[in-house]
Amino acid sequence: MLRLKKLLGNTRVVAESRPGIFGFKKTSSKASQVVEMNKLKRSAIGDGRVPIGDRVYVWVHFNDDEDCKFNGRNSQYFSKKWPVGKMLDSSAQLANIKNLNNQTVDESLKLAMFKRVKKTGNVTADEEFVYIPLNGRVENEIRDGDEIYILRGKR
């Protein structure tokens, strides 16, 4: 968790310095959320055998090494009925990340998933990162449009 916050601290400076479309600040209106979701669905990759009605569309950020930045952001989709572990395996394969979760017992080499949760109640909308247990189901843990972070180790 500490490493995740450190990685995000390095990328947040760049993200805050960039303006939105046409130089205006990005808004979180209902219309802009619909446009963002449509962009996500249009560009998402995943297993083509998953029925459209069972898909969950998410943004996946990944960091495979000890770098101080995320390697990229992919739009991906998964089945709501899958276990979270299968979602992690599929996401790692789509992002070309070496997945050692089924081969090693060293926790620092295993991939872990976190999701960004925005706290509501104040104007600044602080963010919190929650570890996603691999034994849960996608439909219980993940929603359309969530931002998922994959990195090595649970720290």
Buried (B, 14 or more C-beta within 10 A) or exposed (E): EEBBEEBBEEBEEEEEEEEEEEEEEEEEEEEEEEEBEEEBBEEBEBBEEBEEEBBBBBBBBBBBEEEEEBBEBBBBBBBBEBBBBBBBBBBBEBBEBEBEBEEEEEEEEBBBBBBBEEEEEEEEEEEEBEEBEBEBBBEEBBEEBBBBBBBBBBE
